[in-house]
Amino acid sequence: MSQTVETGSAAPKPARRALPPLMKLSDAAAARLAQLYAGGQQGKLLKISVGTKGCSGLSYDMDFVDAVGPTDEVVTDNGQTVLVDRKASLFLIGTEMDYKVEKLSAGFTFVNPNEKGRCGCGESFYV
């Protein structure tokens, strides 16, 4: 009579691939945020979300809030913290927020690897 002996060891699980950061902040974006947080927006945090708007369907929305909400993702990069609405997370994975100053305008911009295209005016995008 033969007996089979079970060993408790299972095959090792493969290592999980590291996820890309939800968002990154460029040096220029971090510097501008530091100015805003030290000035008129002191004590607040910038919250980034994605709304429906424009020709292509989606747009970046930014608002200053007083506190972290229960569904907010907290992103700290380059010495600064921003919040991301959890509903926007899938649209923003791997995005870099930048701050550009041009001749007649200045503002935050987003380099989003998930974008498949933008409308002609640049106000909205689609994935």
Contacts in CASP RR format, 6 or more apart in sequence:
PFRMAT RR
TARGET T0000
AUTHOR 0000-0000-0000
METHOD contacts of the structure
MODEL  1
MSQTVETGSAAPKPARRALPPLMKLSDAAAARLAQLYAGGQQGKLLKISV
GTKGCSGLSYDMDFVDAVGPTDEVVTDNGQTVLVDRKASLFLIGTEMDYK
VEKLSAGFTFVNPNEKGRCGCGESFYV
19 93 0 8 1.000
20 93 0 8 1.000
20 94 0 8 1.000
21 75 0 8 1.000
21 77 0 8 1.000
21 94 0 8 1.000
22 73 0 8 1.000
22 75 0 8 1.000
22 84 0 8 1.000
22 89 0 8 1.000
22 92 0 8 1.000
22 93 0 8 1.000
22 94 0 8 1.000
22 95 0 8 1.000
23 48 0 8 1.000
23 75 0 8 1.000
23 77 0 8 1.000
23 82 0 8 1.000
23 84 0 8 1.000
23 92 0 8 1.000
23 94 0 8 1.000
23 95 0 8 1.000
23 96 0 8 1.000
23 97 0 8 1.000
24 77 0 8 1.000
24 78 0 8 1.000
24 94 0 8 1.000
24 95 0 8 1.000
24 96 0 8 1.000
24 97 0 8 1.000
25 33 0 8 1.000
25 75 0 8 1.000
25 77 0 8 1.000
25 78 0 8 1.000
25 79 0 8 1.000
25 80 0 8 1.000
25 82 0 8 1.000
25 96 0 8 1.000
25 97 0 8 1.000
26 78 0 8 1.000
26 96 0 8 1.000
26 97 0 8 1.000
26 98 0 8 1.000
26 99 0 8 1.000
27 78 0 8 1.000
28 98 0 8 1.000
28 99 0 8 1.000
28 100 0 8 1.000
29 78 0 8 1.000
29 80 0 8 1.000
29 97 0 8 1.000
29 98 0 8 1.000
29 99 0 8 1.000
29 108 0 8 1.000
30 77 0 8 1.000
30 78 0 8 1.000
30 79 0 8 1.000
30 80 0 8 1.000
31 99 0 8 1.000
32 99 0 8 1.000
32 107 0 8 1.000
32 108 0 8 1.000
33 46 0 8 1.000
33 80 0 8 1.000
33 82 0 8 1.000
34 79 0 8 1.000
34 80 0 8 1.000
36 46 0 8 1.000
37 43 0 8 1.000
37 44 0 8 1.000
37 80 0 8 1.000
41 64 0 8 1.000
43 66 0 8 1.000
44 64 0 8 1.000
44 65 0 8 1.000
44 66 0 8 1.000
45 64 0 8 1.000
45 65 0 8 1.000
45 66 0 8 1.000
45 67 0 8 1.000
45 68 0 8 1.000
45 81 0 8 1.000
45 82 0 8 1.000
45 83 0 8 1.000
46 62 0 8 1.000
46 63 0 8 1.000
46 64 0 8 1.000
46 82 0 8 1.000
46 83 0 8 1.000
47 62 0 8 1.000
47 63 0 8 1.000
47 64 0 8 1.000
47 65 0 8 1.000
47 72 0 8 1.000
47 82 0 8 1.000
47 83 0 8 1.000
47 84 0 8 1.000
47 85 0 8 1.000
48 60 0 8 1.000
48 61 0 8 1.000
48 62 0 8 1.000
48 82 0 8 1.000
48 83 0 8 1.000
48 84 0 8 1.000
48 85 0 8 1.000
48 88 0 8 1.000
48 92 0 8 1.000
48 97 0 8 1.000
49 60 0 8 1.000
49 61 0 8 1.000
49 62 0 8 1.000
49 63 0 8 1.000
49 84 0 8 1.000
49 85 0 8 1.000
49 87 0 8 1.000
49 88 0 8 1.000
50 58 0 8 1.000
50 59 0 8 1.000
50 60 0 8 1.000
50 61 0 8 1.000
50 85 0 8 1.000
50 87 0 8 1.000
50 88 0 8 1.000
50 91 0 8 1.000
50 92 0 8 1.000
51 58 0 8 1.000
51 59 0 8 1.000
51 60 0 8 1.000
51 61 0 8 1.000
51 88 0 8 1.000
52 58 0 8 1.000
52 59 0 8 1.000
53 59 0 8 1.000
53 123 0 8 1.000
53 124 0 8 1.000
54 119 0 8 1.000
54 123 0 8 1.000
54 124 0 8 1.000
55 119 0 8 1.000
55 120 0 8 1.000
55 121 0 8 1.000
55 123 0 8 1.000
55 124 0 8 1.000
56 117 0 8 1.000
56 118 0 8 1.000
56 119 0 8 1.000
56 124 0 8 1.000
56 125 0 8 1.000
56 126 0 8 1.000
57 124 0 8 1.000
57 125 0 8 1.000
57 126 0 8 1.000
58 91 0 8 1.000
58 124 0 8 1.000
58 125 0 8 1.000
58 126 0 8 1.000
58 127 0 8 1.000
59 123 0 8 1.000
59 124 0 8 1.000
59 125 0 8 1.000
60 110 0 8 1.000
62 108 0 8 1.000
65 83 0 8 1.000
68 74 0 8 1.000
68 83 0 8 1.000
69 83 0 8 1.000
71 85 0 8 1.000
71 86 0 8 1.000
71 87 0 8 1.000
72 83 0 8 1.000
72 84 0 8 1.000
72 85 0 8 1.000
72 86 0 8 1.000
73 83 0 8 1.000
73 84 0 8 1.000
73 85 0 8 1.000
73 86 0 8 1.000
73 89 0 8 1.000
74 81 0 8 1.000
74 83 0 8 1.000
75 81 0 8 1.000
75 82 0 8 1.000
75 83 0 8 1.000
75 84 0 8 1.000
82 97 0 8 1.000
84 92 0 8 1.000
91 112 0 8 1.000
91 114 0 8 1.000
91 127 0 8 1.000
92 110 0 8 1.000
92 112 0 8 1.000
92 114 0 8 1.000
93 114 0 8 1.000
94 112 0 8 1.000
94 113 0 8 1.000
94 114 0 8 1.000
95 110 0 8 1.000
95 111 0 8 1.000
95 112 0 8 1.000
95 113 0 8 1.000
95 114 0 8 1.000
96 110 0 8 1.000
96 111 0 8 1.000
97 108 0 8 1.000
97 109 0 8 1.000
97 110 0 8 1.000
98 108 0 8 1.000
98 109 0 8 1.000
98 110 0 8 1.000
98 111 0 8 1.000
99 106 0 8 1.000
99 107 0 8 1.000
99 108 0 8 1.000
99 109 0 8 1.000
100 106 0 8 1.000
100 107 0 8 1.000
100 109 0 8 1.000
101 107 0 8 1.000
112 125 0 8 1.000
114 127 0 8 1.000
115 125 0 8 1.000
115 126 0 8 1.000
115 127 0 8 1.000
116 125 0 8 1.000
116 126 0 8 1.000
116 127 0 8 1.000
117 125 0 8 1.000
117 126 0 8 1.000
118 124 0 8 1.000
118 125 0 8 1.000
118 126 0 8 1.000
119 125 0 8 1.000
END
